[in-house]
Amino acid sequence: MIEMAGRPTRTTRDRPPPAPSRGAVRDFTGGSRYVVEWDVRPVYDFVFSLSEDAGSTDDLPAADRTWLIDARASLPRDVRAAIQRLFETEAATQIATFAIERPELRTPAAFVTAIGAATPAEVLGSVFAEVGRDPELAELIAAVVAGDSTRLPEIEARLPEWQRQERMAMLVDPAGTHAQIVGAMTAWLALFEPIADRVAAMLERDFALRSVDRASLTPADLIERTTSGLRWLGEPGVRRLILAPSYFSRPYNFLLAGSDWRFFGYPIADEALDALDPLAAPPGLVRLHRALGDTTRLRILKLLAGRDFYLTELAQQLGLSKPTIKHHLVLLRSAGLVTVTESGAVMNYTLRRQRLADASSELEAFLVSDSDDPAPDAR
C-alpha cells in the first residue's frame, strides 16, 4: 500500500468538481490556505482492496483476510494475472484519481460503469496523473495514448523509476490496457458488491466517531490525528485536503495528489470495526507490541530517542535499503510510536515518547479488565 507516495497531478477537466458533500474545515492560519474535506465513499476501498498489501497484516480482521485470499483465488487465471500486473503492483492503483475528480460516483458499481464508458485517454490520464507536473512528459503520454507509439522511448527515459516497466507496458497498448482494467474491476466488483454495504457502514461509523475532532482540532492536528501520525505542513497552491476513511488500507495511508489537492486514504479507527471477539486484544495494543517485537524497529526507536531523522539518514545508519526502512517506519507510525512530518518531498521522523509510556499500562488494562468476572467453565 502506498504511504507517503509520489505526487500525482490531477488531469485537467472542463468543469470544476461539485461542492463537497461533507462538512469542511478551513485553515487560514499558516502559510497556505486550504480546506479539509471528507469523502466517505466505498469507491476507494474497492480500489485499495486490489493492492497486494490489503490484508497483509492482522490490522484487517481475520475473516476479511480470508475473504481476500478466497476471492482472489476464485477468479479466472487471466483475471488474476491482470490484477497482479495492474493492481497488486500498484502500477494502476492511481485509477482512484478518476473517482476523486468525479464525486458523483458514489458506489463501486457506478465507478466501474464510468471507467468502462470512459475513453482510454481518460482512464490512462488518471493512471498517469502524477506526470502532469512535468508538462513535456504529460504531452508525450497524451501523444502515445492518441496513437503515436514512436514517442515511447522518450517516455521511458523520462518516467520515474517506480514501476517503470509495468507502466511502460500499459502504454504500449492503451486500448488493451483500458480493456484489462475494466475486465479486472468488473470481475472484482462481482465479489466485492456483497460486502460493499458492510464496508460502507464502517466508513460511516468512522466519520461519525471523528465528529468531536472535526469540531475541536485545528486542520493540521485533525490531519495528524486522523492519519495516526502523518503531519502535513501545507504546500503552496494546495487548496483542498481530502480525507477518506478506508477499511482495506489498514494500517496504511494511501496518498494521492493533484495540482491543487491532496488525498489521504486513511485507515479507519479500531472502534469503527464490526464487533470483535470479546477475548481478543484491542487492535491498537496488538499493533504496539508487534511494532516493538522486532530488533530493527527497536534500533530505529533507539536512534529516534536521540533526535529526529530523515529516511535517508536512518537507512545509512542501519545499512538497510530505504524501502526496508520505510516498511518498518510505517509499522511504527501505525502503532503510534512515530510521527511523520512531510515537507515537500522530504519526510522527517520523530519519536512519540508518550506512546512508549502507554505500552505497559495498556497491556495491564487489557489483562485485568473484567477480571472479577467468573472464568468460563474449563470442562
N, C-alpha and C positions, 0 to 999 in steps of 0.2 A: 504494500500500500504506500502511496506517495505521501511523504511527510516532509515539509519544507521543500517543495518541488520547485523546478524552474518556472518562470513566469509566462504562461500562455497569454496571448493577447486576443481580445475579442475581435471577431470578424465584423466588418462594418455592415450595418443594416440601414435600410432607407428610413425606418421609423424608430423612434425611441421606444424602449420597453415600457409596458404598462406600469402603473404605480404599484409598489409592493402591497401584498395583501395582509401583511403583518405589521405590527407597530414598529416604528423605527426610533433609534436613539441617535441624536446628533452630537457631534463633538466639534466644538469651535474653540477649544482651549489650547490646542497645540499649534505646531507649525503648519499643519494641513487640516482642512475641514472635510469631514466625511460623515456619512450616515450609516449606522449599523442596522441592517435589515435581517429578517429571519425568513428562511424559505423552508417550510415544513412539508415537503413533498416526498413520497416514497420513490420518486423517479431516480434520485441519486443512489439510493441503496440498491436499486435494481442494477445500476451500472457497477457500483462498487462490489457487489456480490460476485461479479465475474473475475475480480482480481485474485491472483494466486494467494495473496496474503489474507483474504477473507477467511475467517475461521482457523487461522494458523496458530492462534493462542486460545487459552481457555477463558479469555475475556468474552468470547461468544459462548453461550450455554451449549452443553454437550449435545442436546437434541438437534440444534441447528447446525452444529459442526457435522454431525452425522448426516443431516439432510443435505448439506452442500456436497458431501462426498457421494452420497447415493444419487443425488440429482445429476451431477456431472457424469457419473458412471452410466446413467440411463440414456444418455444422448448418443445418437449415431456417431460412428468414429470420425466422419468428416466434420461434423459439427464440433466435436470435442477438439479436433485439431485446429479448427478455425478459432475457437475460444482461447486455446492455449497460445496460439500465434498472435492474436489481436489483443486479447484482454488480460490473460494471466501475466503476460509480459508488461502490461500496462501501456503498450505502444499505442493502442487506440482508445484507452480509457478517457482521454480528453474529450471524447464524444459527449461527455456530460455537459460540456460548454454549450452544446446545442440546446439543452434544457434551460440553462441559465439565461440564455438570450430569448427564450420563449416561455414566459411564466404561465401562459395559458395551458401548457401541457401538464395536467395535474396528476396523471396516473401513468404507470409504466406502459399500459396498453396504448394510451394516447401518444406517448413518446415514441414507441416503436412504429406506430402508424405514420407519424410525422417523418421519422427517419426514412421509412420506405417511400414516402411521397416526395421527399426532397431529391434534388439532383446530386450526382456525385460531387460536383463542385461545392455545394452547400455542406454536405456531410464531411468531406475532407477538409473543408475550410474550418470546421470545428475541431477535427482531429489534429490539424496542424496550426491551430490558432496561436500557439506560442511564437511562431516565426513572424507574426505581424509586426513586431517591434524592429524587425530587420526588413525594411521595405523592399530591398533588392531580392532577398530570399523569398519573401511573400510573392513578389512578381514572378519569380521563376516557377514557384509551385503552381501558381494560377495558370501559367503557360502550359505546364505539363498536364495539369488536370484538364485543360482545354484541348489537349491532343498533341502538344509539341514535345515528343519524347527526346528530342536532341538536347534538351536542357537538363536531363537527368544527371550527367556527370558534374555539372556546375552545382546542382543542389547537393549532391553527395559530398562535395568538397566543402560546402558551407554549413551543412547541418551539424548541430552539436553532437557530441559523441554518444549521448544517451540514446539507446535503442536505434542507432543509425541504420543498421542493417534491416531491422524489422520495418522501419518507417520507409526506407527506400523501396522495399518490396511492395508496400501499399501503393506507392506512386507509379510503379511500372504499369499497373492496370487499374486506373481509378474506378472504372465501371465495375470491374470484377471485385475490387475491394469493397465498394458500396454494397454489392450483392452479398458478399460474405458477411459483412457487418449486419445487414438486415436479416440474413438467414440465421446467424448465430443468436441474435437478440430475439428473433421470433421463436426459435426453439426454446430459449431460456425463459421467455415470457410464459409459455405454457406451463412451466414448472413453478415459476415464481408467483403467478397470479393467485393460487390457492392460499399463499401466506401473506399476500400484499396487504390485506386489511389488518392482520395482526401486527405486521411491521409498522404500518401507518399509525396504529393506536399507540405503539411505544414511542414513536416520534412525537406524537401529540402530547403524550404524558411528559416527555422530557421538556417540551416547550412550556407546558403549564408549570412544571416544577421550578422553572427559572424566572417566574414572574417577579419574585422579590428581587432577584439580581438585576433584572431589567429596570426595575423602579429605583434601585438604590445605588448601583455601581456606576462609576464613570465608564465611558465606552472602552477605554484601554483596559481597565480592570475587568470589565464584563467579558471582553475577548479572552483575556488570560484565564479567568475562572472557567469559562465555557469550554475552552480547548484544553484544560488541565495543564496549563503551564507554557503556552505559547504567548510571548509578549510581543505585540506588534506596535511599532513606533510610528506608523503612518508613513505615507510616501507622497511626494508631490504629484499632483494630478489624479490621485485615487480618491474618488468621491463616494464610493459605496463599498462597504464591507459586509459581505453576505455570510451569515451563519446558518448552516443547515445541519440538523441532527441526523446522525447515521447509526444504524444498528450494526450492519455488516462490516463497517470500518473498524469497530472496536479492536484494539485500543489506539488505533492510529488516527491522525488527522489527515484528511485528503484535501490538498490545496490546489486551487486553480486561480488564474489571474487574467485580467483583461486590461485594456488601455486605461480604463477609469474605475475598475472594480477589482476587489479581491474576494475570493470564495474560500471559506473554511468549512469543509465537511467534517464535523467533529463527532467523536464517539458519544453516544447518549449516556446519561448518568446511570449508575447501577440501580438507583431507585425507580428508573423508568422501565426496567426489565419486567417481563412476566414473573409471576410468583415463583420463588426458588424453593428448593428443599430447605426446611427449617434447620436441619443439621449442617447445612453447607456453610462454610466460612464466607463472610462478605467478600465480594469480588475485589474490592479495594485492598483488603487485607492480603488476599492471595497475590495480587499484583505487587504489593510492597515486599513480601517475603520472597517472591520469585525474583524480583529485581536484586535483592540483597544476596541471593543464593548463587552468586557467580563471581569467580575471582577477578575476571576482567572488569566487571561492573564495580566491584569493590575498589579496585585500583583507580578507576575513573573518579569515584567519590572521594578517595583519598587525595587525589590531585585537586579536585574542586574544593576540598576543605581548605586549601591554601589560598586559592584565588580563582577568579573566573578564567575560563579557557575558550579559545576558538576551536572549531572542529579540527583544523589542520594541526594545531598545536598538540591536541590530545593524540592524534594519530602518530605524530612524530615522537611524543613522549613514550608511547606504549609500543611503538614499532608495528602497528597494525594498519590495515588499509582504512581509508575514510569510510567506505560503505560498511565495514565491520563495526567501526566506532559508532557510526550513525545508528546502526541497529541497536547497539547497547544503549545509546542515549535515548532512543525512542522508548525503550522499556523503562528506563529510569524516569523519563518525563511522565509516562503514563502512570507510574507509581507515585507521582507527586514529589519525587526526590530532586528533580532538576527543573529549572526554569530556562526556557529557550527565548532569547531576545533576538528578534530579526531586525536588521537594519540594512535595507537593500539586499544584496546577495550574501551578506555576512551574518553568520549565526554565532552568538555568544552564549555560553552555558554557565549557569550559576547554581550552586548547591542550595537547596531549601532545607535549612538546618532544623526547622521546627518539625518537618516531616520525620526526621530521624528520631526526634524525641517522642513522636507519637507511636513509634513502632511497637514498643513493649506494652504500652497502655492499651492499644487496640487489640493486641493478641489476648491480653488478660480479660478485656471486656467481652470478647467473644467466648472465651473458655468458661468464664464464670457466670455469664448471663443465664438467667433461669435455672441457676444451679440448685435452687431449693425445690425444683420440681422433681417428683419421683422418677427414677430411671426406668426406661421401658423394661418390660419383662424379658429377661435374657434367656428364657427357656427355649 
